Amino acid sequence: MDIIDSANELEQLHIKAALSNRQSVIKSINGMCIWCEEMPAAPNSAYCSKDCGDDYEKYKRKNGWDGKYD
């Protein structure tokens, strides 16, 4: 094994670690904002606005949620 093979293995290890540690994507099941549940979620989002997303994240941090069962 040469230095290039070692570098490739290390790169693959970093990629694998990064992928396994990423947060899961939060999705809206019914198309409504998952926080306020009053407005439709914006395209490619689970929230109707940035404010709702920020409020949801603050609530999760305050209550110790880890995001594994969203």
Secondary structure, DSSP 8 states (H G I E B T S, - for coil): --HHHHHHHHHHHHHHHHHHHS------SSSB-TTTSSSB--TTSSSSSHHHHHHHHHHHHHHT--STT-
